[in-house]
Amino acid sequence: MKILPKSRTVVLMIITILGGCAIIANSNFDDLFGIAEPQQRMVVDNSSPAAFYHEQVQPIIENRCVVCHGCYDAPCQLKLSAPEGIDRGASKTLVYDGTRLIAETPQRLFIDQDSTAAWRNNGFYPVINERQQSPVLNQTTGVMSRLLALKQQHPLPQAKLLPKQFDFSLDRQQQCPTDVEMDSYVANYPDWGMPFGLPALSAPEDKILQDWLRSGAKMAPKAPLDNTYSEQVTLWENFLNGDSLKEKLVSRYLYEHWFIAHLYFSELPAGEFFKVVRSTTPPGQAIDIIATRRPYDEPGVERVYYRLWRERGTILEKTHMPYALNSERLEKYTQLFLQDNYQVTRLPSYKPEVASNPFKAFEEIPSIARYKFLLEEAEFTIMNFIKSPVCRGQVALNVINDHFWVFFVNPNEKNAKEHSAFYNAQQDQLALPSAAESNAYILTNWLKYSKLQRKFMHNKAITMNKAFPGGEHLTTDQIWAGDGDNPNAALTIFRHIDSATVVKGLVGRPPQTSWVIDYGLLERIHYLLAAGFDVYGNIGHQLNTRLYMDFLRIEGEFNFLALLPPETRKTELNQWYQGVSDSQKEYLLAPHKLFSQPSGIDYKTTQYKQELYQLLEQKLAPVLATENNLSSVKTPSSHRQALDKLQDLVGGPTTLLPQISFLSIQGSDKTHYYTLLRNNTHSNITSLLGEDDNRLPEQDTVTVTQGLVGAYPDVFININESQVSSYVESVLALSTKADYEKLMDQYAIRRTNPNFWQHSDTVHADNKKQHPFKAGLFDYNRLQNR
């Protein structure tokens, strides 16, 4: 690629001008370098600039920049995961603002604006020079170029830990300089070049990016889709766009559950992902996305078409929710939803009170069919709220425990009509706070939905009592066994303060709490925290969402406790909810008073919960996923014996460990990967704002998983096989911060390590090789500095 020569004289002159003024007024900047206006940066795919971008520039941006700039919580909203995001630039507006009184206008890439010029009118400013175009000005006035140069001029200090002026807290005050403000930024924060708080790019990498920026930062779209992918897109778009009322209703239901999925064709090679979107245009025409806050909002057109939009951005672990499409699923969903044994007489309204309530909107689709669809990929269904595009989910996540198992009620075909009749009768009680949309009141709405939930749980308990007459009682027969071949039958959820992870199987030591989820609970979780949640919503919307999730957690726990003998249920609840008020205890115990039937399980010991876990594990054994279990066949016995000792830890050393540690063990044949997860224990998790007051660190535990679990590593540990035992013993012996620092000195790849990027590249490459459809780039915004 030909790069225009630079003039040393002009460069020195511009640097002198820029450096001689603390702040240059915008008008003066315009006079000196021209008025900023969006440039045409996209080139045709088969050109030499396109090849340079795809082959040399894009890999560097992805592996060095997107690992911090890829989600809503990317600093300054600068999303570098797609050419359109790079060109859009940055914004000083915060996405995460738990105090906003009025909902913010959404700023979603690819959805809310369709051009860089439109983004400029909505507060985004360029990070690539948009003034007079020349190699010199492109390099000396562009924000991205100057931040990269700043890092080269001021590399990381030669120390293990970075000084306090490096603020890595998620709620730190953001510095989002425009080109006019860069001089002030350089003067005030000379060590804050990019990548922030990480090693500088290598000289060859820096040269590639600076050459690219000097030459106008030309970018290109992906190469056209292969015909085999296009054929699959056509096949599924035809399925989603039938003309009958039944087909339209089913497609709306599927869309509202798939809208944040990364759909892929499992019968084709990995690499291409798609999102289902609502479009004004039918299959065969260019997609025209209908931009609404929520997937069920009024589309504003007479006919909605559901289209598969090709994912243009980098796949990120924190937002990647893969969902397989294949010929088997097409046949299964056709039989499940388009059978002739039910009729659809009308299409539901898009009014919030209807559209936000799936029990009203989709009442004509048999509830058993809906439930079986959600169970087909239950991990994905739960992942919709555990991950989602939100990226910083403490509003929803401080309502769940740090480690628990999830089981599901068996969808009983014999009672399909009664199942649908029950949920149709409970429609009003099952209303969700998202009906108030993104500007909501707090107290009045919470009281309203609290009363509705009480009434629903009352009706549910009465129905359960009627369902087990004549001495029949709840047993593990009511637990879904995955239809004999579906590994989604049991899931494990880990919470990492403000992020979380869900995996298949029963991972780790038996947890303190577990949930049993039925259709009504699973559907409401999705519509509360995925379909109905708006990250741009006001404080009322966000708090109501958090408060309502309390009800759903309690309901899932009630379903689990119902399998235990009645006399032990209160004891367990008291253990789970230590220190709660009398009124809260009354609420927790209310459904158990209404449903006090004995368990139908013939317990052999008095260790009821542990025995129940064993019975469930035995029942689900044929379908239990073991990929993430330390006991997996993938784990060498020497690794298992040593690492399993960490899972016996309670308190003590655990209080010094981070939430997520990625452990690499270099073997003679390959590298083995594990994750150390710290499970924070609480006296209870009912407090919205006082979570720290409810912490019981002396009861914290550790789970060690096979493979890498979590999107936000706090630390990388890299050892060889001969060091496994010594590493484990060092962790077991931790008692002070100095001990932890010594541990990191010996075994960690800190953010200051000169080999950080080399290790990062290896981890990402191995993860993608092992999990071609599931893997995405990890996020480094939570890397520790200790």
Steps between C-alpha positions, in 0.01 A plus 500: 500500500644838400533744790548870423832642629477723805658840528715530812483878481121508490474242778730701727310819418162346588633343820643839600166668434306234689745481787521877546137534607336332795159508330433614145154639446291293264468788254877542489538128444256526211699791355828310524392157379159537343150419620454137604261296290459123452724345239437214262709226656334187368663347194399210279589162636737386224725809511855522640390737785236241594760223506730715715217568744378140527837328506712739705299773670188320621682221691695762697190705581313189610771350720637824644206744501168314490595313819416827678281674242224263403181547705265759648751545781790569264674819615338801333259268312784443252413164344784387278353159422379601152601756236176687558585533869851626428360762265220593743758587763442585865255680725522674836153374599486218752293193419508372857334758719292355781378844608344631178146624547410491131587219262794566269471479122642163390834512320530147360741447217333379177153566645433855610682695228590397149793732417801661659350841429193401702720393790673840489161661549448278804808593697765265362832648392771354276812322622640501147578833335200645313657836421726571203621166372874459475743244643642759739169630633353148517776407739539819699136598558327161520416395857574132440835571339607736777396259777703222339797734462465612860541140616812459289643818651401402856505121534393335822722573799759231570321353802290197590208717606382821341486816715174637636452749215383202296137470600349166395171527688193450285338816635808718445453843351535459127741709296364522147710760316406630159769606255473857638551371855789265435772748602345541841465122534865444406612761752285363783525127431828430318497135615148435376578410143331203337470215577422646842684335789635223277826453308545710188456354156816353352687722257374303195141513628522870573641567153218310332232699686673835452554432129134410473389814682732723298357366176141581600401190703332318213279210606300236321197282566524124524532302181166392350334198658571161355200354316457223757439761771268699274294188439458445873405864552232465232372176652458648849363834378233311311417310820474827696285686250198284430174677422252321727403640840657200671830547317507872575431444870760226531759711319436790734547265796826360360633848423429630849711216639776502237550873457834507683614155387795436275337251267731266316458206266651204683514289184733755337854606598536738794559869441172661396232616743165667441247702699130482433363851455168660416508660157262702288615298199427138408760229425686568178526874563755701697429492874350816649521452877207622709662678795306468826613489862355155556431212264128517570453876454261632234687461167308774322445301182212290375709186442815400687753275332748296701838499334842351573748786517863398468706587808758761399686539827763307689362217713544587867473246781291738713224548240529175305188286536531233231192314386519216249268477202493177302269269308405306813390816678308626200302178496455501879374860516271443204339207679495679834343826389329449166305185578128493437373440855453867584366806323613861494211738457675837537834668543576667833524873551831682539363707788745476794254336739450218248834477322703496823291209630576185299216314673257742337679558170551131423209338682384325181827306469480203739714574804656154489628574149649828620659329798653219295647759264662685793637175640652397168780751567442575868861613543441765234165598655667559836803659333272773366496657845831366630698659215297712255625819329478687831861406595475648847213331676519568871144637496375152416783287633522606862170319537655155444752294693855453381466128430184295457353221292190514283257219421175508302147371544416226255259614225214254545323443169211321675406821679565735206147645497496556875847657474382754242174563687688581821732754339218654298303545824802662670579753226425807709698374799797429273531858374855637504632846600633557147139582410581843649770529230828690553371790714348342808411592856662293774283455806155486343606252234684279749198483730278417206713212378567374851125452548468329162782259581348417838170418333672288233697299758177448695325369189800289406513335843128419484543352153794289618296369791227392259753341267611245759191335647473158656843482660700597190771756567786677329797280410793517261259359239383858455853609401585518130761242401585660169283261298787254528744691279492871579787625723305820581317312778738631768687829509747671731502875549794700632477865591813717492373819673363685195532230237401134498542177309276202432632159395343161441528234767536498878835669551679533833414381849125482581386861550305646788201587280345374178203586283239287332357695209162441337356658187351807666822582679724444198282716276485785751876498555547551127241778465617675815875500445549455128201594282365761741817649647631832370854592602412858403195503729454731799566416864141387552518248216832359618403473868161347425677239288737419785223484759279277288789260443491441877157343452622273222801379698278421798262310271782289356621424852146411611476245218827340616408500869166334421696182430632497859302386806276786626670519839838576337380773263486772765843397630649532153334837444634627829847396390461673163346816644687577818426839655192588293208682660192327634290636213748356249493163676123504486513557124755221453300249701156588360504261201637217720209543738259469209683200356604291795464155350769248587759413243434184305870412517589214733805651668747251650700750707445821690735689268202581283643764269820308429300184437267690267800624304624142468159379380479778242850431380420131461179576312673739261822299464430387139485862378722689746762709326844455658715722281554759774533259792843462652425126502471507120695238308687793345667574833828317561484317833798693640323830427175376650652378822683827560233747386218320678656603832406860418133404494520409868591857591255694716585857593863574581701503176186546289460857627822594319411338168341694213164404352641333188850360455591342166754224561723364223703186568768433241515127437746301293246457221264795537376778728219416742262777608309535826310773681505583870171662596452667835147454630401787729269400783227725639281482807219579256463667162186703559677834537502728200767744615666337800652190344836552670327508839366150433831344402634198688855478363597242760264262315621575145591198289686417180387306195761373256371428151641322204540757221458876507177618665409868502549794267696734727822346635645677803838335466692256280698227675754315288693201636656177377399156620787477745364806682139387550545369851710794615248745356211329679692491828578870464130579455407287799756686710378852416435715804610856414503736205876461494452124452270564205747744344774239535271243335447736208873572477569133455214378283297784344506672164414845631375785280855643527669182377691554172365163384138593576390531138679183394321307776167664413535400134577140596202475734263642240635276222474184712151589619378555145658176383331304779162676471460632143131590540507611866825695536525879499755759605532550876463846654790656690321789671505310831864387500645562842803706592625322811 
